[in-house]
Every structure is written in C-alpha cells, then in structure tokens.
Amino acid sequence: MIRMRKMVKGLILILLVLISLPFIYEINFYNEIKGREDFVNNMTTEKNDGLFFVYETVRCPSNVEIIKLENKSNITLGMTNDPWNLNFGVIPVGIESRRFINLANKNEEIFKVEIHAYGNISPIVSFDRNNFILHKGEEMKVTTLLNSSLSNGTGKFMGEIDIFSRRAKIPFFNVIL
C-alpha cells in the first residue's frame, strides 16, 4: 500500500513537470522577445507566435537633447504631430515633457500590455500606467513622461520605447496573462 502511494506521488510529480514544461518554454520565449540592445530608427512592429500566446511588439525610437538654458528670454519650442513619435526634441535641464501612447483593443478578448524603455534615455522616462490588461473595446492613453531633472547632465539621450502585448491563443489561458 505504501509502495503504491509513492508510485502515485511520483507519477503526479512527473505529470506536473511535463505539464509545466510548455509554460517554462513560453516564459523564456517571451523574455527573449523583450531583451533588446539594438534600437530602431522608425516605428517597427513584430509579431511572434508562442505555444499558447501571440506576442506583438511595437518598437519606437526615442531621444532627447537636454541643454543648459543660457538665455531664458528666448526659448524656441518644436512640435511633432506624428501619433507614434516618442522623440522629445530639445529641452532644458529641469523640464518635464510628455508624449502619449494611444492603445485600443478592437478585436481580441483581452491582452496584456507592458511598456519598457531601453538605452541611456530609460532612467529619465516613466509611464503613468504599465503592466495592465486591455479588454475588448477598451481604449487607453498612456502618458510617457521624460523628466530631464533625472539626467546626469546635458547631452543627447537615445534609446527605444517598446510596447509589448500578448494574448492567449485559447481563452482558457487568459487567467495566466
């Protein structure tokens, strides 16, 4: 009887390991997609299929030139109206600048969104919301804040802001998004 219980426990353990292997693969696959060191020059979209999830990454270049303002009576500002543009232009030390990321889920049941900044611009960039679920029909505006006070001085700061989304291929897996 004791031998039978040990055998059942062993079989259950083996079964749990076999069931968890695809999820471990999926996590590693997702982390490989996120790990970037090369930056794009234009907005780029990549789509990848895992075993249980579909991953989409929108990669946007981002940069700023932080300057020390010598003459405070003559400030020239530039604007860009490209909805995907996350470049902050030229700003003086001590100034905050905002850009917006508009997200919408028109077709899918739900998907999870994560936003990450890379490069030497990343320590001075933050997002007002991150790591959230976007439901079908939902729209969201994420504020991207660049705080030049957090920089280690003046100069050009470059990098990339990536918007990662993942959705389950089978609705059953929505619980682990």
Secondary structure per residue as TSV (DSSP state, phi and psi in degrees):
chain	resnum	aa	ss	phi	psi
A	1	M	-	360.0	-45.3
A	2	I	H	-65.1	-39.3
A	3	R	H	-63.0	-39.2
A	4	M	H	-65.3	-41.0
A	5	R	H	-63.9	-41.9
A	6	K	H	-63.5	-39.4
A	7	M	H	-65.1	-42.9
A	8	V	H	-64.2	-43.7
A	9	K	H	-61.7	-41.2
A	10	G	H	-63.4	-43.6
A	11	L	H	-64.5	-39.6
A	12	I	H	-63.9	-42.4
A	13	L	H	-62.1	-45.6
A	14	I	H	-62.1	-43.1
A	15	L	H	-61.7	-43.0
A	16	L	H	-63.1	-41.2
A	17	V	H	-62.9	-45.4
A	18	L	H	-63.7	-37.5
A	19	I	H	-68.9	-36.6
A	20	S	H	-79.1	-20.4
A	21	L	H	-55.6	-46.1
A	22	P	H	-60.9	-34.3
A	23	F	H	-69.9	-37.8
A	24	I	H	-64.3	-41.9
A	25	Y	H	-59.2	-44.9
A	26	E	H	-62.3	-42.3
A	27	I	H	-63.4	-45.0
A	28	N	H	-63.2	-40.1
A	29	F	H	-60.9	-44.4
A	30	Y	H	-64.7	-43.0
A	31	N	H	-66.6	-33.0
A	32	E	H	-63.7	-39.9
A	33	I	H	-63.4	-39.4
A	34	K	H	-74.3	-29.0
A	35	G	-	-76.1	97.9
A	36	R	-	-118.7	139.7
A	37	E	-	-127.8	-14.6
A	38	D	S	-98.7	139.1
A	39	F	-	-108.6	146.5
A	40	V	-	-83.3	158.4
A	41	N	S	-98.0	-23.3
A	42	N	S	-134.2	163.4
A	43	M	-	-59.5	132.3
A	44	T	E	-132.4	139.4
A	45	T	E	-117.9	132.4
A	46	E	E	-125.9	139.8
A	47	K	E	-126.9	132.9
A	48	N	E	-134.1	145.0
A	49	D	E	-106.4	127.1
A	50	G	-	-100.3	-169.7
A	51	L	S	-68.7	-42.0
A	52	F	S	-115.8	-15.2
A	53	F	E	-131.4	157.4
A	54	V	E	-110.0	130.3
A	55	Y	E	-112.4	135.6
A	56	E	E	-129.6	133.9
A	57	T	E	-124.5	126.0
A	58	V	E	-107.2	118.2
A	59	R	E	-107.1	124.0
A	60	C	E	-123.5	131.2
A	61	P	E	-67.1	149.0
A	62	S	E	-144.9	135.3
A	63	N	E	-155.5	165.0
A	64	V	E	-155.2	148.4
A	65	E	E	-113.3	118.6
A	66	I	E	-99.2	126.3
A	67	I	E	-121.3	157.7
A	68	K	-	-89.9	126.7
A	69	L	-	-82.4	113.9
A	70	E	S	-85.6	-49.1
A	71	N	-	-110.8	101.1
A	72	K	T	-76.7	-5.2
A	73	S	T	-88.6	-14.0
A	74	N	-	-130.0	93.7
A	75	I	-	-112.5	124.4
A	76	T	-	-105.3	126.6
A	77	L	-	-111.8	145.2
A	78	G	-	-120.1	151.5
A	79	M	-	-131.5	150.0
A	80	T	-	-127.9	140.5
A	81	N	-	-107.1	7.7
A	82	D	-	-64.5	125.2
A	83	P	T	-65.8	-21.4
A	84	W	T	-95.8	-6.5
A	85	N	-	-76.4	120.4
A	86	L	-	-113.6	28.5
A	87	N	-	-88.2	137.5
A	88	F	-	-100.6	-4.6
A	89	G	E	75.0	-141.3
A	90	V	E	-112.7	124.0
A	91	I	E	-136.4	149.4
A	92	P	E	-74.1	157.7
A	93	V	T	-59.0	138.8
A	94	G	T	90.4	3.5
A	95	I	-	-107.0	145.2
A	96	E	E	-103.9	142.4
A	97	S	E	-130.9	146.2
A	98	R	E	-122.9	143.2
A	99	R	E	-131.2	162.7
A	100	F	E	-126.8	141.4
A	101	I	E	-113.0	117.7
A	102	N	E	-97.1	124.9
A	103	L	E	-120.7	144.8
A	104	A	E	-147.0	140.5
A	105	N	-	-112.6	98.3
A	106	K	S	-89.2	-31.6
A	107	N	S	-120.5	-33.3
A	108	E	S	-85.7	156.6
A	109	E	S	-60.6	-60.2
A	110	I	E	-150.7	156.2
A	111	F	E	-148.0	154.2
A	112	K	E	-97.4	139.9
A	113	V	E	-121.5	134.6
A	114	E	E	-132.0	142.3
A	115	I	E	-124.3	131.6
A	116	H	E	-134.1	144.7
A	117	A	E	-108.0	142.3
A	118	Y	E	-127.8	160.8
A	119	G	E	92.4	-175.8
A	120	N	T	-75.3	-4.1
A	121	I	T	-81.7	-19.0
A	122	S	G	-60.3	-35.2
A	123	P	G	-68.5	-16.7
A	124	I	G	-107.6	6.2
A	125	V	E	-113.1	137.4
A	126	S	E	-141.0	167.2
A	127	F	E	-126.9	141.5
A	128	D	S	-73.9	-17.6
A	129	R	S	-150.8	149.9
A	130	N	-	-161.3	156.9
A	131	N	S	58.0	65.9
A	132	F	E	-136.4	165.9
A	133	I	E	-99.5	134.6
A	134	L	E	-112.2	117.3
A	135	H	E	-85.3	162.9
A	136	K	T	-57.2	131.2
A	137	G	T	83.7	-5.2
A	138	E	-	-86.4	142.9
A	139	E	E	-123.0	147.5
A	140	M	E	-146.5	142.1
A	141	K	E	-111.2	121.3
A	142	V	E	-104.4	125.4
A	143	T	E	-85.5	126.9
A	144	T	E	-102.7	117.9
A	145	L	E	-109.0	128.2
A	146	L	E	-109.9	121.1
A	147	N	E	-111.4	102.5
A	148	S	G	-67.9	-15.5
A	149	S	G	-65.5	-23.6
A	150	L	G	-83.8	-5.6
A	151	S	S	-76.1	161.7
A	152	N	S	-94.0	35.2
A	153	G	S	127.6	-159.7
A	154	T	S	-92.9	167.0
A	155	G	E	134.8	-174.5
A	156	K	E	-96.2	130.9
A	157	F	E	-118.6	127.2
A	158	M	E	-131.1	160.1
A	159	G	E	167.7	-145.6
A	160	E	E	-153.7	145.9
A	161	I	E	-116.5	123.5
A	162	D	E	-112.2	134.7
A	163	I	E	-108.3	111.5
A	164	F	E	-100.0	134.8
A	165	S	E	-132.5	148.2
A	166	R	E	-141.3	143.1
A	167	R	E	-135.3	150.6
A	168	A	E	-76.4	140.4
A	169	K	S	-72.9	-31.3
A	170	I	S	-121.0	127.5
A	171	P	G	-52.7	-26.2
A	172	F	G	-55.7	-33.7
A	173	F	G	-82.4	-0.3
A	174	N	G	-60.9	-26.7
A	175	V	G	-66.7	-20.8
A	176	I	G	-105.1	8.6
A	177	L	-	-65.0	360.0
